Amino acid sequence: MQTLRTTKPGDTVRVTKIGGSGPLKRRIMEMGITGGVEVLVRKVAPLGDPVEVMVRGYELSLRKADAELIEVE
């Protein structure tokens, strides 16, 4: 199982599953990260927080705890 947190900068991946529940999962989905969408990992900060991605044509910064909930392939 690979998560968005473990993906290297420059990789394009496809979201397979979003973990978590309730408001956290809903917030991630409202940002445009849903099953099947392609995500380009642009940058990862030196300490791993935040992770900067491009999804649906816009840039988004995610906390590493949130990125850990997003399974990709």
C-alpha positions in Angstrom: 0.0 0.0 0.0 1.5 3.3 -1.1 0.2 6.6 0.2 0.5 10.1 -1.0 2.9 10.8 1.8 5.4 8.2 0.6 5.3 9.3 -3.1 8.4 11.1 -4.4 8.3 14.6 -6.0 7.7 14.5 -9.7 5.6 11.3 -9.6 2.0 11.2 -11.0 -0.2 8.8 -9.2 -3.9 7.8 -9.2 -6.0 7.9 -6.0 -7.4 4.5 -5.1 -8.9 5.1 -1.6 -9.3 7.8 1.0 -9.1 6.8 4.6 -10.4 8.5 7.6 -14.0 9.3 8.4 -16.4 12.1 9.0 -15.3 15.7 8.6 -11.7 14.9 7.7 -12.6 12.6 4.8 -15.2 15.1 3.6 -12.7 18.0 3.7 -10.2 16.0 1.6 -12.9 15.2 -0.9 -14.1 18.8 -1.1 -10.5 19.8 -2.0 -10.9 17.7 -5.2 -9.1 14.6 -4.1 -11.5 11.7 -5.0 -11.1 8.2 -6.1 -9.6 7.8 -9.6 -8.2 11.3 -9.9 -4.6 11.8 -10.9 -2.3 13.7 -8.6 1.1 15.1 -9.4 3.4 15.4 -6.4 5.3 18.7 -6.9 7.3 19.2 -3.7 7.8 17.7 -0.3 9.1 20.0 2.4 12.5 18.9 4.1 10.7 17.6 7.2 7.9 16.1 5.1 5.2 18.6 6.0 3.5 19.9 3.9 3.3 18.0 0.7 2.5 20.2 -2.3 0.5 18.5 -5.1 -1.3 19.5 -8.3 -4.8 18.1 -8.6 -7.5 19.0 -11.2 -5.4 21.9 -12.5 -4.6 23.7 -9.2 -1.9 23.4 -6.5 -2.8 22.2 -3.1 -0.7 21.8 0.1 -1.5 18.9 2.4 -0.4 18.1 5.9 1.5 14.9 6.1 -1.1 13.4 8.4 -3.7 14.1 5.7 -1.5 12.8 2.9 -1.0 9.5 4.9 -4.8 8.8 4.6 -4.7 8.9 0.7 -3.9 5.6 -0.9 -2.5 5.8 -4.4 -1.1 3.5 -7.2 
